Amino acid sequence: MTKITFIQPDGEGQTVEAENGLTVMEAAKLNDVAGIEAECGGACACATCHVYVEQAWREKVGKPSEMEEDMLDFAFDVREESRLSCQIKISDALDGLVVRVPEKQF
């Protein structure tokens, strides 16, 4: 199992364990992480699973695809470290991943 920590806007963290092959969004939904709405269910058709990937993890997580970048245009307060959590596949290489949940999702 891979551990992922979600940090809320108020600084409170929630660490969850998830199986490899799932997405970070699926891990959030399975563990009731506040602020991850995932209205499209992971189809990269909305931006309601937007997260900020901590600097130390950005290279391992990789850059967003062109389709993901297009969807990020609909997210609130997009930054260089923005990703859609539905597009981040969980693997052993991401054990310990830390992401921040934005203040709001559109």
C-alpha positions, 0 to 999 in steps of 0.5 A: 500500500502507498501512503498519500497525505492530503493537506487541507487549506487550514494545514490539517493533514490526512494520510491515507493508504491506497493500492497501486493502480488507483488514482490519487482522486480514487484514494481521496474518495475512498477515504472521504478526503474533504475538498476532492469533489471528483464530479466527473468520476475521474474522466478528466472532464472537470477540474473538481479533483484539483490538487497542488503537488508538493515540490519534492514530488513534482518530478516523480508525479510528472507533468500534466498531459495536454488534455489535463492542462486544458481541464486545469483552465477551469480550476480555481487558483491554478499554479505551476504545481497544479494537477488533477488528482484523477490523472496521477496513478499511484505506484510504489514510487509515490509512497509518501506523496504529499498534495495540498487541497485548494480552498475551493473547487469549481 
